[in-house]
Amino acid sequence: RGPRRLSSGASPGMEELLRRSVPPLPPYETKEKAPPPAELRGAEFVRFYRGLQPGPPRAELLTRLARDFGVEHGRVAEAASKVLQAREQRREPGALLQAEDRLRYYLTPQYRGLFQQLGRLEGGLRFLVELRADLMEGLASKAVDGPHVKEMNGVLKNMLSEWFCTGFLNLERVTWQSPCEVLQKISDSEAVHPVRNWVDMKRRVGAYRRCYFFSHCAIPGEPLIVLHVALTSDISSSIQAIVKEVPPLETEDTDKITTAIFYSISLTQQGLQGVELGTHLIKRVVKELQKELPQIEAFSTLSPIPGFTKWLVGLLSSQSKEQGKNELFTESEWQEISAITGDSTSETLKKLLNTNEWVRSEKLTEVLHSPLMRLCAWYLYGEKHRGYALNPVANFHLQNGSVLWRINWMGDSSPRGIGASCGMMVNYRYFLEETVSNSALYLGSKQVRASEQVLALVNQFQQNSKL
């Protein structure tokens, strides 16, 4: 069939490189006999790609790779018609299975062969994770776009999911004695509660704290995803109590430890987004802690609620546009709010929420306490995307089989916490004997398991707010 023509406009070097690097899919009949692609070709691709500037030059190469080296649609159509023929003629099962196998074979995009080849190179897996990070960034910024690129991103994500499955992952604990570069990477990648300095980092890996990460056998010692745990005597309601700067205590009194609080989970490699690592990490850490501290009775998170403030401000905007007044608050609450802000519309309140200024007024903070708690409960419990929790952190923990346990007023009083979620945090509690059934209930019937506190707040929301 001859090599496929690349779209016009490709730089000659890029065109030539892609033609050389991407192994053509051999005909179905000779697939077992096809010689393996030369390793040098893969190494050449890596060198060429890394030599390109991040941004448009790499985006161009990724776009061409996705568009010009996908599946051969003619062969797919031919193979599909043979499957239909075998079914219509009611031929014996072997013939139908072979026709389906041929179709499956021709549904393989050509670039998959390149990715497989790169995955076998030394350092190739790390390169593919970098390449997917570029792909994700390009899709987010619309530098690369279109169905072919999205399809290639999905193919690469599935391949990485197979290569980064639990059998290839090592659980490692971080202590103050861990290599300096590991501590530095963990400090740099902390996405939830930024590490302030080395004293802070020492505290987070010291007494009454645990820090674990997954590494991959092909990329040893490199943290892929990191989990921070606080060992406490009860379910924490404030993050400041966990990450505040205090001198590290030298020795642990294990009698005081009855609870493990997962307070931060961070992916260090953006190219592994969507690859199931967090769930496995939490499960492995639970087993590790049960072995080390069998007296632990409660496993819970203390989680952020990203997006709550944005959602709330969006509601205030849409309600004021529609009705000239908002219906998120009761009449008496709105009167009190208006009296403090000096504005009977929601404009001043929106501004105060957007700039974190509302917490400077003790009166306003007091008046907003009750309505914001019930609105937050509804946001986590009732706001959906395709039937599942709209909030990504809630969706993650509910999928894992946790219970929506407790909403904590001023759980994170840092400017970041106030800005993202009006200072509120939430505990998702893991009852180990129920996680499998809770997860099945959520994924199958989209039902959220929640505590009495949360359900009472949801009930208040349904009585007092009209959405």
NORWOMO-V890267 format. One record per backbone hydrogen bond with DSSP energy under -1.0 kcal/mol. NH is the residue of the N-H (numbers start at 1). CO is the residue of the C=O. If there is no record, write none. Layout:
# NORWOMO-V890267
NH/CO ; NH/CO
This chain:
# NORWOMO-V890267
10/7 ; 15/11 ; 16/12 ; 17/13 ; 18/14 ; 19/15 ; 20/16 ; 21/17 ; 22/18 ; 30/27 ; 31/28 ; 34/30 ; 43/39 ; 44/40 ; 45/41 ; 46/42 ; 47/43 ; 48/44 ; 49/45 ; 50/46 ; 51/47 ; 52/49 ; 58/53 ; 59/55 ; 60/56 ; 61/57 ; 62/58 ; 63/59 ; 64/60 ; 65/61 ; 66/62 ; 67/63 ; 68/64 ; 69/65 ; 76/72 ; 77/73 ; 78/74 ; 79/75 ; 80/76 ; 81/77 ; 82/78 ; 83/79 ; 84/80 ; 85/81 ; 86/82 ; 87/83 ; 88/84 ; 89/85 ; 90/87 ; 91/86 ; 95/92 ; 96/92 ; 97/93 ; 98/94 ; 99/95 ; 100/96 ; 101/97 ; 102/98 ; 103/99 ; 104/100 ; 105/101 ; 106/102 ; 107/103 ; 108/105 ; 110/70 ; 111/69 ; 112/109 ; 113/110 ; 115/111 ; 116/112 ; 117/113 ; 118/114 ; 119/115 ; 121/118 ; 124/121 ; 127/123 ; 128/124 ; 129/125 ; 130/126 ; 131/127 ; 132/128 ; 133/129 ; 134/130 ; 135/131 ; 136/132 ; 137/133 ; 138/134 ; 139/135 ; 140/136 ; 141/137 ; 143/138 ; 144/138 ; 150/146 ; 151/147 ; 152/148 ; 153/149 ; 154/150 ; 155/151 ; 156/152 ; 157/153 ; 158/154 ; 159/155 ; 160/156 ; 161/157 ; 162/158 ; 163/159 ; 164/160 ; 165/162 ; 168/165 ; 169/166 ; 170/215 ; 172/213 ; 174/211 ; 178/175 ; 183/179 ; 184/180 ; 185/181 ; 186/182 ; 187/183 ; 188/184 ; 189/185 ; 201/197 ; 202/198 ; 203/199 ; 204/200 ; 206/203 ; 209/206 ; 210/229 ; 212/227 ; 213/172 ; 214/225 ; 215/170 ; 217/168 ; 219/216 ; 222/219 ; 224/214 ; 226/266 ; 227/212 ; 228/264 ; 229/210 ; 230/261 ; 231/208 ; 232/259 ; 239/411 ; 242/239 ; 243/239 ; 244/240 ; 256/253 ; 257/254 ; 258/232 ; 259/232 ; 260/298 ; 261/230 ; 262/300 ; 263/228 ; 264/228 ; 266/226 ; 268/224 ; 269/224 ; 272/269 ; 273/270 ; 275/272 ; 277/275 ; 281/277 ; 282/278 ; 283/279 ; 284/280 ; 285/281 ; 286/282 ; 287/283 ; 288/284 ; 289/285 ; 290/286 ; 291/287 ; 292/288 ; 293/289 ; 296/293 ; 297/258 ; 298/258 ; 300/260 ; 301/428 ; 302/262 ; 303/426 ; 308/305 ; 309/420 ; 311/307 ; 312/308 ; 313/309 ; 314/310 ; 315/311 ; 316/312 ; 317/313 ; 318/314 ; 319/315 ; 320/316 ; 321/317 ; 322/318 ; 323/319 ; 324/320 ; 334/330 ; 335/331 ; 336/332 ; 337/333 ; 338/334 ; 339/335 ; 340/336 ; 341/337 ; 342/338 ; 350/346 ; 351/347 ; 352/348 ; 353/349 ; 354/350 ; 355/351 ; 358/352 ; 360/357 ; 361/358 ; 365/361 ; 366/362 ; 367/363 ; 368/364 ; 369/365 ; 372/368 ; 373/369 ; 374/370 ; 375/371 ; 376/372 ; 377/373 ; 378/374 ; 379/375 ; 380/376 ; 381/377 ; 382/378 ; 383/378 ; 385/388 ; 388/385 ; 390/383 ; 395/391 ; 396/392 ; 397/393 ; 398/394 ; 399/395 ; 400/396 ; 401/398 ; 402/397 ; 403/429 ; 404/449 ; 405/403 ; 405/427 ; 406/427 ; 408/425 ; 411/408 ; 412/423 ; 418/414 ; 419/415 ; 420/416 ; 421/417 ; 422/418 ; 423/417 ; 424/421 ; 425/408 ; 426/303 ; 427/406 ; 429/403 ; 430/299 ; 434/431 ; 438/434 ; 439/435 ; 440/436 ; 441/437 ; 442/438 ; 443/439 ; 444/440 ; 445/441 ; 446/442 ; 447/441 ; 451/404 ; 455/451 ; 456/452 ; 457/453 ; 458/454 ; 459/455 ; 460/456 ; 461/457 ; 462/458 ; 463/459 ; 464/460 ; 465/461 ; 466/327
